[in-house]
Structures are given as structure tokens and as C-alpha cells.
Amino acid sequence: MKLPWDKRYLKISFHVVFTAAVIILLWLIMKDFSRTGRGIYLFFGSILRVMAPLIWGAFIAFILDPAVEFCQNLYDGGRKKNGGFRNRKAGTLITYGVLFSVLTFGIWMLVSKIGSLDMEAVSGRINESLEDLSDLLVLLQVRLAEIGVPGSMDIYYRQFLANITGNIENGIYTMFMSLGKAGSFFINLIVGFAAAFYFLSEKDRLFSKLQDSFRVFLPEKSYRRFSSFCSDLNEVFSGYIRGQIADALIMAVLFSTAFYFAGIKYAVLIGIISGILNIIPYAGAIAAFSLSVSVAFLSGEPVKALYAAIITIVLQQVDSIYISPRVMGRTVRLHPVAVLLSIVIFGKIFGVWGMIFAVPITAVIKIIYERIYAKKKEEYIKRQKNNPRKT
């Protein structure tokens, strides 16, 4: 006996079974969320570790692409190639040469500055500082006893020294444990630079292959939307990187100049390091504060350490309130107030990573909103034309 098939009921049954399967899967995930989440984290973490050199290569290529384009145009002398794909190997070689020359000079300057330090004098200064701190605590204990304050400072003093010792031991342990990770990081970075060289020199060919692939596998309408969205992303993140580099250069000059006139040793070196680290929110200010205050304090002039601290705090406020919002606002086409608010809001919600990606994410959201708004407005105008109001 052949049973009749009802396609409508078969379709309903399929949706019921599919919905039940999704509910059961979600229930299993939520039942042991910690183990499931850890498994997902380990899975994607292993993929990222394997793909780390390729990710570094794409990131380096994205940053260096404007420089390679500029150097290639200079090398070509304005000549345009007719047909075929342009090979940018010359521009890539020039960019790599300039980049590694600057890095080599910076490392040499850093090593020479460190090598010129009198380590015995620095060690003696640290010991003297600890002895002065110990004498200060003893004097404070005596003064408190004279005015009748109960208790002893010995407990707090020992606890203070124990905390310092523990922090030093933890720092040394962390440093040795991170040596293996540092080796893996530098290997991935070296392979990333090698991959970036081919990405940069063969950019036209790679982009053509990607465009053909997306055009083949995506519908025409989806391809146009995807292509437009990728173009917007490229513009936003390119502007963001240009803004970060400009902000880092400005802060490096300001830190170096201010520390130089304050009479702090190694002012230019500290300024350059602080400016580079200023790409990460607050990292530049922390580096400037710790390095300048430490150098001024170890040089035997506590007043200069106070000057360094004041300079760092003032320049950080100027950068956060005025420089960064204006530079970022111009490069990613956001109002300075929007830049400032995005950094604050994303920082509160997502921490340091939120502050790093707050500006480009806000710019992308703005672009999506503007496109949706333009489309809705066009539809509204068409409706108004087709159905004019009767007066």
C-alpha cells in the first residue's frame, strides 16, 4: 500500500525536527557551559596559533601597503604599465630596506644607551633609595609613638618589604616563563614579514583572484554589497592606522621635547619609546611615566622625577582630550566628541581591547547607518512621489 505524501506536512515536520535539534543542542551547550566554552576557546586558539604567521603577514602588508605604493610610484617614475598585473617588488624592497634600517638604528641606539649605563652606580642608587625608605619608615614610627598613636609600624614595614620581594620574584618568574613565548612570537613575526613581502609585491594579482572568486560564488547583488562593504572597511582601518601613527609621532615629539627641557636624561629615547607605545591606549603614558620618573630618580634628582610625572600627566590629558580625538576624527571621518565617547564607552565595556578597536568599530557602525539611512530615505522619497498628499 502506497501512502500519499503531503509536501506541506513534510515541510512542517522538517521545521519541527530542525527546531527541536537546535533546542537540544543549545541545552547541551548551556548544561555544561564552562567546559563547552573552554573547548571552543581551545579550538579557536589552536587555529589562531597555526594561522599566526599568515595573520601577521596580512597585518604587516596592510600597514605597509601605502608606503610600498608610494615607493613603487617613485621607482616607476610615473610610468603606467599597459595590461597585465603590476609587480611591486621594487617598491616592497625599498620599503623593507628603509624599515629595517630604521629598526636597526633604533636597536643600536637603545643598546648603546643601555651599555653606557654604570650598572654599579645604578645598583648603589637603588640600595640607597631602599635605605632612605627604611629610615623614613622608622622615623615615621618614632613620630607616631611620640604623639601617642597605638600600634607598631614594624608589621606594616615587614609586610611592605614582603610584598616588594614577592613582586620581584613573580616578575622574574614571569620573565623566564615568557622567554619561550617570545621565541615563538619572533618566529611568527619573521615568517609574517616573509609572507607580507609576497602579499605586497603581488597585491594586484592576489586581489584579482579574490575578486574573481567572490564574483563566481556570490550573486551579483550580494557581490556588489560585499565589495562595497570591504572597500569601506579598508578606508576606515587605513584611516585609523594613519591616525594612530600620526598621534604616535606627535606624542613622541612632545614627550622628547618636554623631557629634554626638564633636564631628564635619555629624553629622546624615552620619548620615542613612549610615542610608539602610545598606539595602545594608556600604554604610552605608562611607559613615559615609569621610564622618565625612574631615570630622574636614579640620577639623584627627585625634583626632576616630580617634573617628569607632571609632564606625563599633562601630556596624557592633552592627548586624550584634544590631540587623539581630532587626529582620529579626520582620518576616520568621525566627530572628535564621537571619538572620545566611543573610547570611553568601549573601554568601560570591553577593557583595553575595547579602547583599541573603539574608533574603527564606531566608524564602521556609522557607515552602515548612513547606507541604511540613504536607502530608507530613497524609498521614502519614491513613496512620496507615487502617493502625493492631497491638499
Phi, psi and omega in degrees: 000125182264119181279139179287142178260128176254108184300327182294314179291327177296321178293319178296318179298320179298315180296322179295313180297317180297316179297318178297319179296319178296318180297316179296319179297315178297323179295319178295322179293314182289335180298318179230067188295322183297315180291319179296314179298320179294321178296317178297318180298315180294323180296308181291328177296320178294322177296317179296322178296320179292321183271004185305314179300320180293321178295316177299319179298316179295320180295315179296318179297321180296320181288319186274353184303314179300321180294319179296318178298317179296313181294323180292321177296321176295319181294320180287339179067032179085357180284136178252135180278132180269111178078161179074183181260140180279129176267120183257033182296321180295313179297323178293317179298318179296316180296315178297320179298314179295316182298311182289332174294316178295317179296318179297317179296319179296317179294319179298317179295320179295315180294320180294322178293318179292321180293335180279354180287142173272097186296327177295320178294319178297316178298318178296322179294321177296317179297319178298320179296319177295321177294320177297321178294319177297316178297322179296319179294320178296317179297321178296321178297318180296316181295321178294324177293325180293326181268006173086020177281122183289163177095171182234146179275354182298320182297313181293324179295313179295320178296321178298314179295322179296321178295317179299314180298317179297319179295321178295315179297317178296321178296317179295317179298316179296322180297314180291325179291333182273356180297318178297317178295323179296321178297316177296321179298315182291327176295314178298323180293318179296314177297324178297319177295322178295317178294321180297328179300316180287324176300318183286316184288331181249033185300313183299317181294316180296316180294323178296318178296317180296317180297318178297319180297313180294324180293327181285316188270346181249148172298156186302317181294317179294323179297317180297317178296315181296318179296318179294320180294317178296323177296318177295318178299316180298318179295318182294309184289327174296316177297322179296315180294318177300319179295319179296319179294318178297317178296320179296319179295317180298314182291326177298317178294316181295314179298313182298315181295313182295316180293326179295313180288341175278355177079026181269134181294152179056039184298316183293317180297314179297320179295319180294314179298316180294321179294318179296315181288346180292349174300325174271127183306129177072346179293321178295318179294319179296317179296315180298317181295309185294316183291312183293317180294318180296315180296316180294321181291318181287342177282356177087018180232085182301332180296321179293328175297321177294318176301316181298318180296317180295317180300314181297315181296316181295313182294325177296319178294319178297319180293317184292322187269326189243304190292303185301312179300321181287317180295313180294322180299324180283322185283328180250006176060050174238150176292142180307324178295320178296321177297313181297315181294322180296319179295317181295312184293310181294327177295321179294323185275313189246002177078214185297316180297326177296319179293325181293317185258009183298313185293309180296324179295317178297321179295320178295317177300320179297317180296316179298317179297316181297322179292316178296319180297316180297320179294314180296322179293321177297318177296322179296318179296321178296319178296322180293325179290321182284330182232073180293145179289141178277132179259000000 
